[in-house]
């Protein structure tokens, strides 16, 4: 009995040790299961976060691609704007040259118009004077045509000299008329005319 008792005691001690080991293992199993469940939950949460972050990365990559396209478009528009500004500057310079030329041309035209008016007046004045000279010359020729031998003898008449004085006065009148109608050169305008 002692052996049975010893065996029973050993068996009881083994049972108790086994129970304790079982309890320890059960506790460890529960802790492992809890840890496993926590890890699975964390894994699911991390996978969800990974999926969300992957979606955000894809959205950001898509946004980067769109922004790059917009940037390329903006670069192209900036180049076009720069080209337009350069072209505008060239047009402005050309316009200013044309405007300067037009102003010079207008000044020249105005000057020529003034000179044209002055020349027209001179021509009209000279035509009038020419007509007066023509009339005076015709009058001289008409008188010369009517001047006969008697008039010539009377002009040389030595005693009274009336006819001679009359003829000299007529010659002086004709000289005065011709001098009045004479076209004077431009540089002699200021000089008094001698008769």
Secondary structure, 3 states (H helix, E strand, C coil): CHHHHHHHHHHHHHHHHHHHHHHHHHHHHHHHHHHHHHHHHHHHHHHHHHHHHHHHHHHHHHHHHHHHHHHHHHHHHHHHHHHHHHHHHHHHHHHHHHHHHHHHHHHHHHHHHHHHHHHHHHHHHHHHHHHHHHHHHHHHHHHHHHCCHHHHHHHCCCCCCHHHHHHHHHHHHHHHHHHHHCCCCHHHCCCCCCC
